[in-house]
Amino acid sequence: MYTSASQQLVQGLEMTRKMLELLKAGEWEQVSVLGAERLKLLQQWVHTTDPSLAQQQIGVLQEIQKLDEEIESLGHQGREEMAQHLRQLHQGRKAGKAYKS
């Protein structure tokens, strides 16, 4: 059975997986909320866990890091797509104003 610290880390991993799932579904706000909760949980884990236990959980930590990299990459792509849509919207508005003039 997991210790309390191990349960926290596993919960952090589950939250990370859920964040990735939400991001892929375009649920940006939910990703942000869950990310803040996960950050608090993992910070608590870091501050309360014995370093020897952390070493035993290296596989879980590496999986969280791998998923974080994927989340960061998808988040960056999403921001770029959003910026492109906003540029197109702005250009459309400029064209509409010019047409009305």
C-alpha positions as CSV (number, residue, x, y, z in Angstrom):
1,M,0.0,0.0,0.0
2,Y,1.2,3.5,-0.8
3,T,2.3,5.9,1.9
4,S,0.6,9.3,2.1
5,A,3.4,10.9,0.2
6,S,3.3,8.2,-2.5
7,Q,-0.5,8.7,-2.8
8,Q,0.1,12.4,-3.3
9,L,2.5,11.8,-6.1
10,V,0.2,9.3,-7.8
11,Q,-2.6,11.8,-7.5
12,G,-0.4,14.3,-9.1
13,L,0.3,11.9,-12.0
14,E,-3.4,11.3,-12.4
15,M,-4.1,15.0,-12.5
16,T,-1.4,15.5,-15.1
17,R,-3.0,12.8,-17.3
18,K,-6.3,14.5,-16.9
19,M,-4.8,17.9,-17.8
20,L,-3.5,16.4,-21.0
21,E,-6.8,14.9,-21.8
22,L,-8.6,18.2,-21.2
23,L,-6.1,20.1,-23.3
24,K,-6.6,17.7,-26.2
25,A,-10.3,18.4,-25.9
26,G,-9.8,22.1,-26.0
27,E,-10.9,22.7,-22.4
28,W,-8.3,25.4,-21.6
29,E,-10.0,26.8,-18.5
30,Q,-10.3,23.4,-16.9
31,V,-6.7,22.7,-17.6
32,S,-5.8,26.0,-15.9
33,V,-7.9,25.2,-12.8
34,L,-6.6,21.6,-12.5
35,G,-3.0,22.8,-13.1
36,A,-3.2,25.2,-10.2
37,E,-4.6,22.4,-7.9
38,R,-1.9,20.0,-9.1
39,L,0.8,22.6,-8.5
40,K,-0.3,23.0,-4.9
41,L,-0.3,19.2,-4.4
42,L,3.1,18.7,-5.9
43,Q,4.6,21.6,-4.0
44,Q,3.3,20.1,-0.8
45,W,4.8,16.7,-1.8
46,V,8.2,18.3,-2.5
47,H,8.2,20.1,0.9
48,T,7.1,17.1,3.0
49,T,8.6,14.1,1.3
50,D,11.8,12.4,2.5
51,P,14.4,12.5,-0.3
52,S,14.9,8.7,-0.1
53,L,11.2,8.3,-0.9
54,A,11.5,10.7,-3.8
55,Q,14.3,8.5,-5.2
56,Q,12.1,5.5,-4.9
57,Q,9.4,7.3,-6.9
58,I,11.7,8.4,-9.8
59,G,9.6,6.6,-12.4
60,V,6.4,8.4,-11.4
61,L,8.3,11.7,-11.4
62,Q,9.7,11.0,-14.9
63,E,6.3,10.2,-16.2
64,I,4.9,13.5,-14.8
65,Q,7.8,15.3,-16.5
66,K,7.2,13.6,-19.8
67,L,3.5,14.4,-19.8
68,D,4.3,18.0,-18.8
69,E,6.5,18.3,-21.8
70,E,3.6,17.1,-24.0
71,I,1.2,19.5,-22.3
72,E,3.6,22.4,-22.8
73,S,4.0,21.5,-26.5
74,L,0.3,21.3,-27.1
75,G,-0.3,24.5,-25.1
76,H,2.2,26.3,-27.3
77,Q,0.6,25.0,-30.5
78,G,-2.8,26.0,-29.2
79,R,-1.7,29.6,-28.4
80,E,-0.2,29.9,-31.8
81,E,-3.5,28.8,-33.4
82,M,-5.4,31.2,-31.2
83,A,-3.1,34.0,-32.2
84,Q,-3.6,33.2,-35.9
85,H,-7.4,33.3,-35.5
86,L,-7.2,36.6,-33.7
87,R,-5.0,38.0,-36.5
88,Q,-7.5,36.8,-39.1
89,L,-10.4,38.3,-37.1
90,H,-8.6,41.6,-36.8
91,Q,-7.8,41.7,-40.6
92,G,-11.5,40.9,-41.3
93,R,-12.6,43.8,-39.1
94,K,-10.2,46.1,-40.9
95,A,-11.5,45.0,-44.2
96,G,-15.1,45.5,-43.1
97,K,-14.3,49.1,-41.9
98,A,-12.5,49.9,-45.2
99,Y,-15.5,48.6,-47.1
100,K,-17.9,50.8,-45.1
101,S,-15.8,53.9,-45.8
